[in-house]
């Protein structure tokens, strides 16, 4: 496991990294994910890196990559937004997609509803 923050039985969360930009870019350009996240503009790898860096630098945002333990494959992203560390309040965002190796397509998977995570 690479830099795990929270470990389940099948997946783990690790901090989002700039190196995740290709994965994020594929997801945000996928029609189903783009619609679900209300994204209208295409995402390039360089734009994805800039967006990730801004999110990492934001003092009220905590982002994670969801990784499948069995093969270290990123399968999604989650994060806490508008974190208020005084009142301990935040907004949770969750998106998931599993990308096929060497492909620009993505397939939705259900990991969040599994009690054995």
Secondary structure, DSSP 8 states (H G I E B T S, - for coil): --SEEEE-SSEEEEE--GGGHHHHHHHHHSHHHHHHTT--S---HHHHHHHHHHHHH-TT-EEEEEEETTTTEEEEEEEEEEEETTTTEEEEEEEE-EE-TT-S-EE----TT-TT-
